[in-house]
Amino acid sequence: MSLVDTVAIIPFSPIYKEAIKTLNLEWLKKYFRVEPKDEIVLSDPQGQIIDKGGMIFYAQYNEIIVGTVSLIKIDNTTFELSKMAVLDGLQGLGIGKKLILHCLAVAKENGMEKLILYSNRKLLPAIHLYEKYGFLEVPLEDGVYERADIKMERTIHY
């Protein structure tokens, strides 16, 4: 049995509030910089994501949070797949894949019609993962994230 087989995907809980911030700040500092928008959302995930109709999920291994992802509500049918991060040293083991598959299942269960995401082309493993699960490049609007140079979306099929 591989590590990823023993990883459970669990919903947001206030007791894990710091994990979304810690994992994302680690990732952002490694590849980019922390933008003001990141600091606002990551400092108050309950108020900025959950209370606005979004969802946060964690990848948990042996009681340790090793990954996270959010579905941020854009409107009633569109959500942004965002704030996805896996603990440094555990990337490439399938945890990100498990988080994306969970989000796709939740999107379908909740009647979402479209998921969007913003990324950067230098993150080749991430871009390939998104493409593998049906995300296609669409025109990128200005001013969402400084680091974003690609926008992708996926229609949810029923």
Phi, psi and omega in degrees: 000130181275166179304315184297332178294336182260003177277129177257142174262121183238154179282169178305141171217139179305334180292341178254016183306320183289335184297321179297321180290311182300311182295317181289320178296321177301313181294312181300316181292330180288319187252332187219226173218158179279119179272156179307321179299321178298313183301319180296309183293314185288335178280342181217064182298326178298308183287322186274335182242299186297308184293344179262014176094008179267185182219150175231138178233153179236147169263122184242131178230121181049049179069005179252135176280118184247356179195164179205156175205152179232151168245106183265126183289125174263311173208190186297338183239353183239132178229149177263124171284116192211170174052041178270127179209144176237141181311132179304134182098343178249003179290149179087004181260359179103003181290318177299318178300315181297321178295316180295315179300322178296315180297321179295319178294317179296319179301315180294315180300329186258012175071019177291144181259333184210140171246137175240162174206157176240138180211192179227136184299339180286347178270065186305315179301321179293314180300316179297321178297315179298316179297320180302328181258026168089008177280134181241147179291138176228165181302139181265124175279161181280153166081011180281299174224139177302322186283345185282125173235010175210140173240138180228155176215159178219128174280140177269122182262141180245000000 
